[in-house]
Amino acid sequence: MKSAKTAIRPDLRNVAIIAHVDHGKTTLVDSMLWQSGAFRANQDVAERVMDSMDLEREKGITILAKNTAIRYSGVHATDGPVVLNIVDTPGHADFGGEVERGLEMVDGVLLLVDASEGPLPQTRFVLRKALAKKLPVVLVVNKVDRPDSRIKEVVDETYELFMDLMDDSTDHSVLDFPVVYASARAGRASLNQPEDGGMPDSENLEPLFETLLKAIPAPAYDPEMPLQAHVTNLDASPYLGRLALCRVHAGTLRKGQQVAWCKQDGSIAKVKVVELLMAEALERVPVESAGPGDIVAVAGIADITIGETLADPENPIALPVITVDEPSISMTIGTNTSPLAGRSGTKLTARLLKNRLDSELIGNVSLRVLDTERPDAWEVQGRGELQLAILVELMRREGYELTVGKPQVVTRMVDGKLHEPVERLTVDVPEDFVGAVTQLLGSRKGRMEQMINHGTGWVRLEYLVPARGLIGFRTEFLTETRGTGLLHHVFEKYEPWFGEVRTRPNGSLVADRTGQVTSFACFGLQERGSLFVEPATDVYEGMIVGENSRSEDMDVNICKEKKLTNMRSSTADELERLIPPRLLSLEQALEFCREDECIEVTPAAVRIRKVLLAKVDRDKTRNRNK
């Protein structure tokens, strides 16, 4: 029962910042907050203030989408101050679920593109999502002051990308997007194209604010419609419990009001809005009411989840549930079953682990948790290795001990044939390494789509590769290109099964007994391959202590002591020269792991081990499979 009337709120704009990873989204939000007067002049504010999680700070990437409100009262706010609700989204496709949710809250997007790198696969991914929702776009060419910037070419590439992503249903007016040239770090923006490597001609971000106010439409609503608020994200507060972040679509939401909670299963319950909060710079402040277009946090509903609707109790009308892309990578997470279990962690039981995975599901729409045959292990499905590795890293820091299996791809049956996910991979490498990279990807069943030589000594290669061929690819790629190559991949589609993909040519060095590593044993073994452990580390039978230089596994005694005699040796005082071991991080360990191996993750250590620890059991299985 819709009426034909529409009204708008000119004092409000909702915008999401989308871009490829590392193109400066969070830095731009920083500059906008500073210039709008959100902080005192002498206030101590960290760089990239929106990245509040420890892991985000360490890795320098955004993991969770967050929103802030900027009160703009500059020269272009002619009718009084305008509140800009800005949603900062992650750039990695692994966290694509966050982007999709963020786009549900807004009326337009800021597309950021690096003035040197140009549009990259994740730019493609996020833009595809924005065009599907028919959101207006403002293009910001960031980092124009880079010495290697090529501004004109990048704008042309972006137009090409738009043309590429448009289908028959897309209105061609989307190509009339405004272009702003900016340097987010310097806090300057301009509508005039600067010289390559030059600064924008304006001293501040005013041109950007002006463009935002003109190009992003104000929230429109129907004044006669009853209350509708869509839950797009969740947060938690130590005092108020679970917070539901909602975008109000119609009607007014008040503190203390009774509302109808339309659940996913179709049932409706009556609940009370205990507290109503609104973002103001980095704080959430309590408010009495919120109107259409506002983004608010609602406290007091303990079990609410993403995609549900708060509506008018007299006339409850539910909004459509948010849909996100299906997961493409899975791994098994179970309790720690190694002989060294329980040494450093505090949360060891299957019950605690299951509760933690269930609580992660609440706020993360792109994850799935499925039961396995074992009561103490679960299959966790997500978008990519990075997303799953970050989940494991968070749990490890919380004191959990876990066993993590090798990442696998999520297959599906189409017309009776097995299909697997295929990723679109873009690689930027210096010309000298093109041959090595082509060879690497050839063995992983990659298909080259295009090759572009910019004439700058760098070549861009585009491939379609099965997702399982990319598991463990990053480390090998960086070794081959001596750390100079750049790679990005994003899910493309499902294709028929490609057959066997051999990714790791080398076998493992496996410890054959429990004990402590000795330097004498390491000295004898370092010719056989590279080691992952240092002397005095505790090991157990079946633990992987290094990589063999040959293709088969080798059982080794890494705890061997030097024979003691009462004869004086002529070389007694010479120290044994040990090559430092390769200490693997969690992501590297996941990449290294094979089908019959898994990873033991504890707060103190990451160990790679065989699934079957006893050599006898492994031999039996090998003979059975022959």
JOTA-V752019 format. One record per helix or strand of 2 or more residues. SS is the DSSP state (~ for helix, > for strand). FROM is the first residue (numbers start at 0). TO is the last residue. If there is no record, write none. Layout:
SS,FROM,TO ; SS,FROM,TO
This chain:
>,6,7 ; >,11,18 ; ~,24,34 ; ~,53,58 ; >,65,71 ; >,81,87 ; ~,92,103 ; >,107,113 ; ~,120,131 ; >,135,141 ; ~,150,164 ; ~,171,174 ; >,178,182 ; >,187,189 ; ~,205,214 ; >,219,220 ; >,227,236 ; >,240,249 ; >,252,253 ; >,257,261 ; >,267,271 ; >,274,280 ; >,282,285 ; >,288,289 ; >,294,298 ; >,308,310 ; >,328,334 ; ~,349,362 ; >,367,370 ; >,376,381 ; ~,384,396 ; >,401,404 ; >,407,408 ; >,411,413 ; >,416,429 ; ~,430,442 ; >,446,452 ; >,457,465 ; ~,466,469 ; ~,472,479 ; >,485,495 ; >,507,510 ; >,514,515 ; ~,518,524 ; >,528,530 ; >,537,538 ; >,542,547 ; >,553,555 ; ~,585,591 ; >,596,600 ; >,605,609 ; ~,614,624
